[in-house]
């Protein structure tokens, strides 16, 4: 049951975040649906490729596709003046999607008997893969690669599940809540990982 609920939460959250970014970029209705669906299911597709599950398994999730399409439709019909607060609400939906899918990806890899390293990779790719594809299609720098701390929270989910620290439903929901809160705090207070700035390669004309 926990698995299904996390899947639904993650699907709604990422479908909504993809749809709103599509509308920010002034995509038409078809583009909005495509970006929403890709964001919701892209991470799972990448995970399936890497841990040996047929990608076609995604097409068996007809209920999740219906939920994603309904979520996108609701957002598309939402009054524009309410969508202006996307920066706050969008980041919250993105945080929920990251947490739900990172946990789900880690559980998937653990159930298949993969080692800790694979569980962590599955958590990161499932949690952030859809967002990376979304940002690339919207011609934005992927949030996970350059903004506030993002993928670190997915790595922590992978560790918690891989080491057996979160097993039963209550522990998994608690992990979901903690991960969502940490992600929200990281963009509210602009926590960042160290980076090297100011490096430019010489152009061919120098």
Protein Blocks (a to p, Z undefined) as FASTA:
>chain_A
ZZmmmmmmmmmmmmmmmmmmmmmnopafklmmmmmmmmmmmmmmmmmmmnopafklmmmm
mmlmmmmmmmmmmmmmpcfklmmmmmmmmmmmmmmmmmmmmmmmmmmmmmnopafklmmm
mmmmmmmmmmmmmmmmnopacfklmmccfklmmmmmmmmmmnopambfmlmmmmmmmmmm
mmmmmmmnopacdddehiacddfkZZ
